[in-house]
Amino acid sequence: GILLALLQRARTGEGQKVSVSLYNSMLAAQMQEAAMSMMADSDLNWAAMPLTGVFETQDGAVVVVGAF
């Protein structure tokens, strides 16, 4: 959506119409809070949790991982 519209503008100078669901955006923003709330009374196995962070690759590129 938004990223592709920005790339199109950079390449051609033409803008794009972007439609964003505010409801889905808010749900995505609250997903981690809801998961942490549901797991509050559980013993967590941190080894089973997905990694999140910024990692540098051997060729100098950067990979950003954000998993819930």
N, C-alpha and C positions, 0 to 999 in steps of 0.2 A: 503494500500500500504506500505508505508515506515515503519509505526509502526509494522505492521505484519511481515515484513522482519526482523526487529530488534529483535522481540520476537522469531522468528524462529532461528535466529543466536544464541541468548542467550540460547535457549533450546537444539539445536542440534549441534551448531558450524558450520553449513553450511550456506553459503550466499544465497541470493535470487536476482533475477533480478527485478528491480523496474523501471517501465516506467512512466514518469511524463510529462504531457502536460504543457509546459512553457506558452503557450497562455492562457489556462484555469487558471493556477496559477496566472498570471498577472491580468486577469479579476477579480478573487476573491479578490486579494489585492486591486484593485481599486474600488470595489463595494460600499464601504461606502463613498468614496470621491464623486462618481457619485450621490449617493442618497442625500448627503448633498448639493451638487450643485443644484440639481433639487428642493430641498425644501427651498432654500435660501430665497425666497420671500414669503414663506408660514408661517402662524401662526402654530407653532408646538404644539401638544398636548402631552407633555412629559409623561403623565400617560398612553398613549396608546403605548409608545415605549417599545420594549423588553428590558429586563434587561441584562446587561453585567457585568461581574466582577468575582471575586473569592469569594466563599462562603464556610464557614466551616459548616459541618453538626453536628448533636448532637453526633454522635459516633466518632467525631474527623477527619473524612475524609474531603477532600477538593473537591469541585465541581467548575470547571471553565466553565463559560457560556460566549460564544461569539456569539451574534446574531446580524445580520445587519437589 
